Amino acid sequence: MKSPVQTLLTAVVFCISLSTDARGVDIEKSPNDDRQYRHITLSNGLKVTLIQDSSAVVGAASMDVAIGAGSDPKDRPGLAHFLEHMLFLGTEKYPQPDDYSSFIQQHGGSNNAYTTFANTNYFFEIDNEQLEPALDRFAQFFIAPLFSKTLVEREKNAVHSEFTGKRREDGLRFWSVRKKGLNPAHPMTGFTTGNLDTLADRPGADIRDELIDFYNQHYSSNIMSLALAGNYPLETMEIWVRQKFSSIKNQNTTRQKFNIPLFTDDQLTTRLNVTPLTDQRFMLLTFPLPKIAEHQFTRPRSYIGNVIGHEGPGSLLSELKRQGWVTGLSAGGSTQTRAADTFDISIGLTADGVDHVDDIIENVFASINRLKQSGLPQWLFDENQLIDELSFRYQEKAPVSRLVRALSVRAQDWPAQKLLSGPYRRTRFDTEGVRMILDKLQPDNMQLIVAAPELPTDRTTKWYDTPYSIITLSEDRLKRWQNAGVNPRIEMPAPNRFLPQDLTLRADGRGDPIKLIDTPRLQVWHRTDSSFGVPRANFRVNLHLPNATRSARASVLTEIFAQLVNEQLSEFSYAANLAGLGAGLSTNSRGLSLNMSGYADGQRKMLESVVDAMQNLKFDQTLFTQIKRELKEEITNNTQDAPYKQTANRTYQLLYSPYFTEQQRLSAIESIERPDIKRFADKLFNELRVVALSHGNLTGKETLEHVEILRQSLTKQAQPASVKRIHMVELPAGNNYAHELSVNHADNAISVYMQSTQRDRATRARYAVLRQLLSQPAYNELRTTQQLGYFVFTYTIDLIQVPSVVIAIQSPATAPGALYTAIEQFLQDFETDLLAMSDDAFQANVQAVVARVEEPETRLSHRTSRYWSAIIREDYRFDASALFAEALRSVSKQDILDLYSKLFVEKENGRLVVYSNGTSKGSETDTIPNPLKSMQPIASLETFKKDKNLLPPLSEVPGVE
């Protein structure tokens, strides 16, 4: 007799559909997927996946080349990455260096690329109507790039800027140490980014010649895979592809397998200590595995990882948390090459856990031993398979830009049939694969890496200056772990009681949300929506709590409270998360947010548990100390962000009110003790207003049942509350302010914020068009031509609908004053280009913004976000996007010229400049030119905001939409 899980699994699998193209290739797809697919191979060996999406307004393409940094010549680290940069900078058919990127940007698109160890991937998205000409430009990357000598020399600086800008990122710094633990003969140990040293011309070795040789040797159509998506018939897109990509040369290149062991024998019993810049602590256990093709779609690593990484009661994580040693744990596949895999167990550590690494590892092996002894039961496999099958059956549309990137990579190694279903569907219960992996999870087949600020180190990596040490693990330690036995506290997972049973789709309600309740304490909006074909729902709740926002101390107490609630629920909610149901508590500017999403079946049980935890908070001193330390780490670690991120963040801090500084919050944390949380929680909900939205596969009656839980537990005894929304500082017209930020980084950075004096919809539309017009030219001039830095951005800050333009740069060599001068010069010069712009080019840019605003909602969450934004804005305009698109279409070129003149020529509006001087030689403060020195200096956030007018949310301004 079948179990309920097997019965449901059979029903779900039976529903899987096929997309069969004219060539008879059956591509498994979700029944919820209305796209059409075709997989072909061109005469030159290029693999192509075509996707027809009849509702798409955006087209996208991705080309994956099965060559990456692992193929860099030993004396030219970073060459593959440098080549990736160069392909954007002109081809024989489109020789201007910005032809491709400008065309994409002008038509509402974006483009990028990345280089990994074994692959290089290029991708773009664009207004669907411009897909064919964009594709023509894209194809030339792989047919006839120019490699202009001038641009080769110039682009070295961009690669170097990318390197210097990311040198202090702990992820890259950690990898630089991890490579020290790998086989020195393996290409994965190489420096992959490149810089001015590794890419310099040398006697008898011209870098341009080497680039061309590398391209001709490795960029061969037979190791390329293209994915293309658009709102066109498959036949039409196939014609385009055959016309444009058949000319790519087939060099009959053989993909490199890298048949070299990742580790030498003596590296497998070592411990590497790493010193991070940020205040973080974790450990990584790595077990090398053989690469076995027959396990690709049975996924035994994932199955074992799910069990070891389980977070429910009786799990390894639960036991280690009980000891106060760890904060989190995950397990599964990690490092992969074409010839080798690894199984990794990653564990977040507490400060005490750093001193108990050996004990933690003993518990890890005790958990593994239990698996080896008891085996993995069929029912657990069935349950995992059901969860995956449900995810596939009720899959929602991924953005085409993400889809093409995924499929171009998968098609390199996967059969066409599995391109869509492969990540979800397990072909069988692979007992052989499970046993093979478990046999490899041994102490003598493991490398240990521990990262923490306090660890002793005696070496430094070459490129990222990361302190580390390598220690051989003693025989005594290895024997201890080999004899770990089993821990009776660590058990197999229990059957998942959150697996959805009722997957019936409710009748679609259509229209916009309706207001079910509106009282001083409670406002509830609802719409039943099954139009996406998924039995899921989203429940959004904002809790307006005056006691949560009155001071920096109250703000910090609220953050700690929310994290303690989430932690109290973690074991209970983990099974729900696995089953596709999630819930969490977080802070916002008016109090707390409770978000719940996933299968509607089971949400009531989850909501009851969350509310109960909020009302009956239970935690010990160890957990309180850990949560408090994590919050301190989060705040202090922000000071290690890249300079451009820190200047952007400080701009937000200067503009928004109320906003508590890092120093205020850190000071508040120090004074908080465990009893303070209990006293605070007892009063937190005394004054309260609840605003909620229920959207998706729930009826109005079911929504009211949810709301009754909130009413009985939270609002019934509370006094009605009113909490002001966030305001923004108004910059007085014509006033320029400068604020210097101290950042411990070699690079300089600047963020120039220019604020509008008007906020109506027409003005907001003009600013949106202006940013569109500025973005690519600013990037081309400041980044590509002048090579001021790798990070060049044009964006906006308009949380409460105050229009603005922000231009930001991070530079390794140019001081902030010079960066500001370059921005000013660009803005002066671009007026000429704007005046000369044709009407067609101008309208193309307007249409690009319209297309982004009108992009169809393809997922339930997208529509929920639109509804929720209107509710928390308190303007309740659920058609705001349509109204904004209408305003955009009314923007004329003269409107933009008038705005441009006021903003950049006459400089009528206020400006706020935040900058930082890098620590490298030549970037000292006294070298800053006068443009910044002549501005009004900002000494602190408090003094700056003290005498400024505060702009309220737009919904509070009469007569303005």
N, C-alpha and C positions, 0 to 999 in steps of 0.2 A: 504493500500500500504506500502511495506517495505521501511525503510530508507536505504540509502547507507551502513550504518554501519551494519544493520541487514542482508542485502544482502551479504555483504562480510563475515560476521560472519557465515552465513549458508554455504557458499562455503568452508570456512576453516574447520568448524566442520565436514562437510561431508567427508573430507579427512582423518580423524583420522583412524588409522589402529589398528589391534589387533594382539597380539602374543599369539597364542593358543597352549598350550603344550598338551602332550598326555593324560593328565587327564582332559582336557576340561576347564581349567581355562583361561579365556580371560583377558590378561593383556593389557590394553590400552597403545599404544605407538605411537610416532610420525611417520608419513610416511617417515620421513627423517632418521629414526633409522633402520639400517640394522642388529642390534643385535637380537639374539633370547633369549627368557626368559622362565624360568620354575620355578614354585613355588611348593614346596612339604613340607610335614611334616613327620619327621621320627617317628618310633614307640615309641621313648622316648619323643615325643612332641616337638623336636627341629624344628623350622621353618627354611626353607632353600630357598633362592632365587638363581637360577643359571643363569648366563649370558654367552652366547657364542658369542664371537667377533672374527670372522674369520680373521681379519686383525691385531689383537693385537700381539705385541711382548712382552708385559708385562702382567703377571697374577696378580690377587689381591684377597684378602679375608678380610672380616671383621666379627667379632663376637660381637654382642651386648648382654649384660647381663642386664636384667631389675632390676638392683640393683645398688645403688650408695651411695653417701655420706649421703643422707637422712636416711639411715638405720644404720649409725654408732651407736654403743652403746653410751649412754650419757657420760660415763666416758672414752671413747676411740675415741675422735674426730680424724679423719684422717685415721681410720682403713681401710675403703674401698679403699682409695687412696693407702695406704701402700700395701694392697693385690694386687692391680694392678701392682705395682713395682715388687712384689715377683714372680709373675707368669712367668716373663721373665728369672728367674735365676735357671733353671734346673728342669727336670721332671724325673720320673723313667726310661723312655725309652731313654731320652737324658739328662744325669745327669750333664754334664759340664755347668756351669753358662752362658757360651757364645755360647753354641751349636746352639741355635736358631738364635740369632742376627748375629753371624759370618757367618752362612750359608746364611742368607738373604743378608748380605752385600757382601759376596764373589761372589754372583751371581747377582750383579747389583741392588739389591733391597733396600728397606728401611722399617722400622717398627716403630710402636709407639702405644700409647694407651692414653685414657683420662677418667677421672672420673667426672661425673656431679652429680647433686642432686639425680636423679632417675635412672641413667644408667651408665654402664662402657663399653667402646668400645675398642676393640683390633683390629689392622689391620696391613696388610703388603702388599707390592707389590714386584715382583721378575721377573727375566727373565722367560718368559712363559714356557721354556723347563724344568725349575726346580720347577714348580708349585706344582706338586704332592708330592715330598719329603718335600717341605716347608710346605705344608698343613698337612702332617703327624706330623711334629714337632709342628705345631700350635695347632692341636687337643689335644695334650697331656697337654696343659695348663689347659684344662677343664676336664681332666681324672685323671691325677696322678702327680701333682706338688710336688716337694720334700720339700719345706720350710726348707732348710738346716739351722740349728741353727746358724752356723757361718755367713751365708749370711743374715739371719734375722737381726743379730746384725749389720752387715756391712751396709745393705741397709737403716737402720734407718738414717744413716748419709746423704745418698743421698736425702731422703725425707726432712731432716732438711736443707740441702743445697738448695733444691728447694724452701723451705719456706723462708729462709733468703735472697736468691737471688731475690725473687719477692716481698719482704716486702715493697719496695718503689715504686711499680707499682700503679699508681693512680686508675686504674680500680679495683684492688683488695681492695685497701684502701676504695674506695667509697662503694663497696659491704659490707665491714665490718661495715660501718655506716648504709647502707640500712637495714641490718639485725636487727639493733637496733630498727628499726621502725616496725618490724614484730611481730606477736604474739609470745611471749617468749616460748610458749608451742609447737610451730611448729618446726620440725626438720631442716627447712631451715635456722634457726638462728645459726646453729652449725658451728664450725671451721672445714673446710673440708680438708685442706692440711695435717695437722699433723706435728709434730716435735719431737725432742728428749724428750721433757717433756711429751707429750701426749702418746707417744709410748714406754715409758720406762717400763721395768719390775717392778712389785710391789710385795710386800709380798703376796703370794697366788694368784698372777695374772701374769703368764708368757705370754708375748706378742705373742710368737710363738703359744702357745696353743689357744689363742684367735683368731689368724689369721686362724688357721685350723678350729676352730668351726664356724667362720663367713663364711668361704668358704663352708664348708659342709652344712650349713644351707641355704645359699642363692644362691650358684652356682648350679642351677638346670636346666636341659635341657628344661623343660617346660616353662621357662621364658627367653630362649635364642633364638637369631635369627642370622643365618649365611647368608652372601651373598658372592658368589664366582663367579669370572669372569676369563675367559681364552680363548685361541684359541684351544678349544677342543669341541667335540660334547657334547651336553647336557647329553646324555646317559652316556658318559665316566665320566663326572664330578659328575653325580649322584651316580655312582658306588663308586667313591672315597669317597664321603661324607658319604654314608651309611657304608662303611668299616671303616672309621676313626672316625666318630662322633657318631655312634650309641651306643658306650660304655659310653658316658656321662650319669651320673646318673640322673634319674628323681626323685627328692625329692618331687614332687607335691607341690612345693612352690607356695604360693599365693603372687602375686605382691602387694606390699604395696601401698595403695591409698592415705595415708596421709589426711584422712578426718578430718582435723583440719582447722579452718578458718585462712587464711594468716594474717589477721588483727583483733585485738579486736576493739570493737566499739569506744573506746576513742583514738585509734591510727589513726582513719580516719579523724580526724580534727586536725592534727598536722603538724608542719613544722620542718624539720631537716636541720640544717646548717652543712656544711662539709667544712673543709679546705684542699684543694689539695696541693700537693707538687709543681706541675707545675702551671704555670700562666694560668689557664683556669677558665671559668665561664659558668655555665649552671644550668638549673632547670629541675626538673622532676615532672610531675603530674601523680599519679598512682591511677587508679580506679579499685577496685576488681570486678570481674565478676564471675558468676556461670559457672561451666563446663557443657556444654550441648552438648551431642554427635551429635545430629542431625544437628548442625551447622558446623560440621567439614569440610564438602566439599562445603558448601555455602559461607563460609568465610566472614561473615558480618563485623568482626573486620577489615579485610583488606579493605573492601569497604569504611567504615567510615573513616579509617585512611587515605585512598587516598584523601578524600575530605578535612578533617581537615588539613592534611599535604601538601595540594597542594601549589605550589610555583609560580603560574602564577599571572597575574594582578588581583587585587581584592581579593586576598587570605588573610588569616589570617597572613601569613608570610609577605606578601607585606605591610600590614598595620603596623605591628610591626617594620619592617625595616624602614618604613617611619618615625616612631617616633624615630629611632636611638637606639632602645632598644635591638634588637636581631640580631644574625648572621645566624641562621638556625633553622629549626623546622622539627620534624618528629613525626608521630603518628601511633599507631597500637598496635598489641599484643606484650607482653614482657614476664614477669615472668609467667611460667607455671608449674603446678604440675599435677598429675593425677586427682586431685579433684578440682582444681581452676585455674583461669586465671586472668590476669589483662589487662587493656587497659592503655597504657602509652603515654603521650605526652612529648617529650623531646625537650628543647629549649636552643640553645646557646645564651648566654647573652653578651652584651657589658658591659663596666664598668658602663655606665649610666643605663643600664638595671637592674643591681643589685639593684639599688635604686628604681626601678619601677616594682618590682615583682607583687605587688597587681594590678597595672594597666594592666600588661600583662595578668594576670589571668582573669581579668574582660573581656578583649578582647577574651580570649579563650572561656569563657562561652557565650559571645555574638555570637561567631561563632557557637557554639553548639546549641544555641537557634534558630539560623536561620535554621539549619538542622531540628530541631524538628518542627518548624513552617511550613517550605516549603516541608519537606519530601525529599527523594532521588528519583529522576525521573528514569523511566525505561531506557531512552536513555543513562543516565550516566552509569548505570549498563551494558548495551549492549556494550558501548565503552570500559569499563574496561575488560569485558569478551573477546572482540575482541583482545585487546592488549595481554591478556594472551594466547588466542588461537593461535595468530600469533607466539608468542614465542615458544609455544609447537609444532606447525606445522613445523616451520623452526628451530627446535632445532638441535644444533650441538653436536657431541659426547663429553661427559664429560670424563676426564681421568678415567680409570677403578678403580683406587685407590680411587677417590672421589665418584664414583658411588656406589661401594660396601658399603662404610661407610654410605651413605645416605639411601640405601635400607635396610641395616641391622637394622637401627633405625626405619624406617617407618614400616617395617613388624611387629614390636611389637604391633602396634595399628591400622594399616590400612589394609583394605581388599586387597588381591593380585591384584585385578583388577585395583586399584588406585595407586599402588606403583610408577608408572612413571608419571601418569597424575594428581595425586592428588594436587601437588603444583600449577598447571596451570588452571585446569578446574573447573568452578563453576557450580554446578548442577542446580541451579535455583536462581531467584531473591528472597532472603529470607527477606521478609518484617517483619516477626515476629522477626527474629534475630536482624535486624537493630533496630527495636523499643525497644527490650529488652536492647540492649547495650546503646542506647541513653538515656533510662530511668535511667541507672546507672551512667551516666556522670553528677553527681550532686556535689555541693560543700561539702555536708555532707557525701559523699561517696568517698572522695579524701584524699590522703596524698601528701604533698608537700616536696620535697627535693631541697635545693639550695646549690650549690657548688661555692665558690669563695674564693680567698686568704684573703680578708679583712673582712670576717664575724666573729662576736663574737661567741665564743664557750666556753663551761665549762666542757667538758668531753673528754675522750680519749678511743678509742676501745682497747681491751685487746691485740690482736695479732698483729695488724698493726699500733698501736700508732697513729691513725687518730683522730685529734681534731674534735669534733662535739657538737651539742646541740640539744635539743628537746623542742619545744615551742608549747603550745596549741593555736590554732588559735582562735581569739576572735569572739564573736557572731556578732559584727559589720562587721568584714571582711566577714564572711560567708553570712550575709544578703546582703552585697554589691554585692557579686558574684551571689547570688541567684536572685537578681534583675538587672542583667546586661543588660537585654533587648537584642536588636540587634544593631549592628553597621552598618549603611548604606554603609560604605566603604568596608565591608567584604561581598563578593558575592559568589554565586555558581560558580564553574569552567565553562568556556565556552567550547563548542564542540572543540575537538582537530583537528586542521586543518593539522596536520602532519601525520595523519594516512595514511599509504602507500596505494596507489591505483594501481600502476603498480608493480605487483609481478612476471612479466615475467622473466624467466631465459634467459640471453644472451648466445649465442653460445660460448662454451668454447674455449679460445685462445690457451691453451696448451703451453708447453715450458716455458722458463724463461721470465722475463720482457724485453721489448724492449725500447730503448731510442727514445722518440718521439721528444724531443727538447734538444739541447745542445748548449747554447750560454753563453757568459761571465756572463749574469745576471740570466739565467734560465736553469735548467736541469730537465727534466721530464721523468720518467720511467712509463711504463704501462704494465699490463697484464689483459685481461678479463679472469676471472676464476669463472666458475659456477660448478666446480667439487664437491663442498661440498653440492650442492643442496639447496643453500640459496640465496635469492635475496638481499644480503648485499654486501657492498663494504667498503674498508678501504682506506682513503686518508691521506697520511703522508706528512708533509711539514716541512722542516727545513729552517729557515730564518737566513742566515749568516749575522750578523750585527756587524761590528767593533765598532760602538758606544755603543753596549750593553756589551762589554767585556773589555774595556780599563782600568777599575779600579774597586775597591770595590764599590765605589759610583755608577758607571754606572751599575754594576751588581745588586745592590739593587734597583736602579731606574727601571731597566728592570723587576725585580720581582714584584714591585708594579704596574707597567704598566700592566703586564699580569693579575694580580688579578683584577684590575679595569675593564679590558676588560671583563673578565669572569663574574664579578658582573653585569656589564651593560647588559650582555646578559642573565642573570639568569632567569628573568621572561619569556622572549621570548623563551628560549631554553628548559624550563622545560617541556612544552607540547611535544616538539620533543623528549626529553629523554624518556618520558613515552611511546611514540610511537616507541621506538627502534632506535632512531637516536641521536647520541651524538657528541659533538664537544667541544674542549677546547684548551686554549693557555697556554703554560708553558715555562719555561726557560731551556736552555741547555748551554753547555760550549762554544758554538759558537754564541749564540743569543737566538732565540725563536723557539719553536716547535708548530705547529698547527696540531692536530690530529682529524680526523673526521671518524666516523664508524657507521655502522648500515644499515638500509634499504636504498638502492641506491636512491629510489624514495624520493625526498625531500632534497637531499644533496646540490643541487645547491642553493636552497633558504637559507639553513643554512650557506653555505660558504659566500654568499653575505652579510649576517647579521654579521658574524664574521669579515670580512674584513672592513665593514662599521664602526663597533665599534672600530677597530684598527685605522682607519683614522679619526674618529670623536668621540673621547673619551669625555664622559660627566660624571661628578661626582661632588658632593658637598663636603664641608669641613668635614661634619660628616662621610661620607663614606671614605674619604681619611684618616682621623684620625683612623678609625676602621681598615682599611687594614694595615696601618702602625703599629698599635699596635699588630695585629695578626702576622705580620712578626717578630716583636721583640719577641713575645711569642714563636713562632716556634723555633727561634734561641736559646733563653735562656732555653727553655724546654729540648733541647738536653742534657743539663748538668744534667738532672734528669734521663737519661736513665740508664739501668743496666750497671755495670762496664765493662762487656765484650763487650757490644755494643760501649761504649765510647772509649775503647782502640782500637777496630777495626776501628772506625771512625777516630781517630787520626792517625792511620797508613795510611789510605787513604790520609789524609791531608798532611802528611809528604812526601808522594810519588808523588802526582800529582802536576803538574804545568801548568797553573796558578791555584792557589787555595787560595781564600780569607778566612781568619780566621773569627771565630765568633766575635772576638773583632773588627776586621776591618769592618765587616758588621754592627755591632751594632753602631760603631762610625759614619759610613756613614748614617745610618738611622736617627740618632739624628739631623743631619744637613739638612735633606730634608723637604721642606715645599710644600704645594699644588701647588704654581706657578711653582716649579721646574719640576713637572711632565709634565706640558703643554710644557715648553721649551724643555724638553728632548724628548717628543713625536714628536715635530715638526722636530727634527733632526735625530730621530732614524733610519728612513728608507732612509736617503740620500745616504748611501752606502749599497748595498744589493746584495746578491746572493740567489736565491731560488732553493732548491733541493726538488723534489717531487716524490712520488710514488703513483700511482693509481692502486689498485688491488681488483678484485672481479667482481661484477655484473655491470660493466660499460664498454661501448665500448670505443675504442680509440677516437671517435668523441666526446663522452660525457666527456671524460677526458680533451680533449682540450678546451671544453667549460668551465670546471672548471678552467683550467689554465688561460684562458683569463681573468677571474675575477681577478686573482692575477696579471696578467701582466698589465692590465689597471689601477688597483688601487695602486700597490706597485712598480713594477719593471720598468714601462715605463719611469719614471722621475729619477730613481735612478742611481747612478754610480756603475759599477761592483765592487764587494767587494771580499776580500779574508781574511778569519779569520783562524788562525792556530788552528789545533786540539790540544787537551790536550797532554802533554808530561809526562813522568814518570822519577823520579830521579833514576839514576843508582848508586847502592851501590858498591863502589870500592871493588874488590875481596879481601877476607880475612879480611875485616873491619867489626867490630861489633859495633853497635850503640844502646844506651839505652836512652829512654825518659820517665821520670816520669810524670804521669798525676794526677792531683788532682781531686778526685771524692768523693762526699759526700755520701758515702755508707759504710756499715759495712764490706762488702766483699772485698777481694783482687782480682785483675785480672791481667792477662798477655796475650800478643799477640806476638808471635814469628814469624816474617816474614823472609823467606829465598828465595832470588832472584836468578834466573838463569842468567848465563852469555851469553847464546845462546837463539835465538828466532825462529829458523826455525821450520817447521812443525814437523819434527821428534823429536826434543827436546820437543816441546809442548806435543806431544803424550806420551813421556816417563814420563813427569811430571804428566800427567793425570793418567797414570797407577800407578805411585808411590803414589799419593794421595789416590787412591783406595785401594792400599795395606796397607797404614798406618791407614786409617780412623777407622776401627773397632778395630784393635789391640790397637791403642792409647786410644780409648774410654774404651775398656775393662780394660786396665792397669791403666790408670790415673783416670778414674771415678769409674768403678765397683770394681777393686781390691784395689787400694790405697785410694779410696774415697776422692780425693782431692777436688771435687766439682761436683755439678749437671750439670753445663754448661761446656762441653768439646767438642771442635770442631776441625776438620781438614778441611781446605778449601783453596781457591786460590784467589789471586787478579791479574787479568790479563786483565784489560780493553783494553789495547792496545797491547795485545798478548805478554806480558812479563811473561813467566812461573814462578810460585812460589809455595811454600808450606807454609801454615800458620797453626800453632797449637795454640789454645787459651783455657784458663781455667779461670773460676771464682770460687773462693774458700772462704768459710766463716772462715777458720781457718789457712790456710797455707799461709805464706808470699810469695811475688813475687819471691824473690831469691830462695826459696826452690821449688817453682813451676817450675822455670827455670831449676834447678838441676834435678828435676824429669823428665822433658821433655828430657833433655840431656841423662839421664840414660836410658830412654825408647828407644831413638834412637840408643844408643849403643847396647842395648840388642836385639833389633829387628833385627839387622843384622844377628844374629845367626838363627833366625826363617826364615829369608828370604833365607839364604843359604840352609836351610834344606827343603824349600818348594818344593813339588813335581811339576813336569811339568804340571800335570793335574790341580792342584790347581792354579798355576800361570796363565795358559791359561783361567781358569774360571774367574779370576779377569780381565784379558784383555777383555774377551768377555762381561763382565759386563759393562765396559766402552763403548765398541762398541755398545752394545744394547741401551744405553742411547743416544748415538750420532745418531743412526739410527732409533730411535723411530718414527713411522709414524706420519705425520701431520694429525691430526683428525679435526682441525678447521681452518677456513679461517685465523684467527688471527695468528695462528702458522706459516703458510706459509708467511704471510705478514711480520712477525718479521724476518724470515730468509732472505727474499729479502731486507728488510730495513737495516738489519745489514750489508749486503754486500755493500749497497750503501753508508751508512755513514762511513764504514771503508775505502771506496774508493778503494777497490781492485776488486769489482764487480765480485767476485767469488760466484755465486749462488749455486755452487756445493761444497762449502767449507766443509760441513758436510761429504759428501761422501769421499772427499780427506782426511779428518782427520780420518775417520774410516779406510781407507786404511793404513794410517800411523800407527794407533794403532795396526792393525793386524801384522805389521812388528816388533813391539817391542818384544825383546827377554829378557829372564831372565838375561842374561849377561849385556844387556844394562842397566837394572835397578840396578844391582849390581855395575856397574861402576859409575852410577849416584849417587847411595847411598853413595859410598865411598867418592866421591868428595864433596858431599853436607854435609854429617853428620859425616864422620870419619876424612877426611883431612880438612874439613871446608874451602874449597877454595873460596866459594861464600860469598857475603856480607850478614849480618843479621841486622835486625832492630827489636828491642824489645821495646814495649810500655807496661808500667805496671802502676798499681795504688795500693797504700796501703790503706786498709780498715780502717775505723774509730774505729773498735771494739778493745778491749783490746788485746794486744799481736801482733798487726799488725803494730807497729810503724816503721818508716823509718829506725831507727838505728838497727833494727834486720835483715835487708837485708844482706844475705851472699855476699861474694866477687864476684860471677859470674857477677852480674849486675854492681857492683861498678867498676870493672876493664874494663868495656866497655867505649867507647867514649860517653860522655854525650851530649845530645841534649838540649840546653837551650831554643831554640825557633825554629819555623818553618822557619823563614826568614834566620837565621844564618846557619841552617842545609843545606838549599838548595843553599846558596850563591855560594859555590865553587864546586857544583856537576855537573857532566855531565847529560844532559837530553836526555832520549831516545825518539826518535820521533815515531809516529805511524808506524806500520810495512810496510804499503803501501808506505811509503816514503824512505824505505831502499832498495836500488837496489839489486836484485838478491836473496832476501830472501822471502820465502812464508810461 
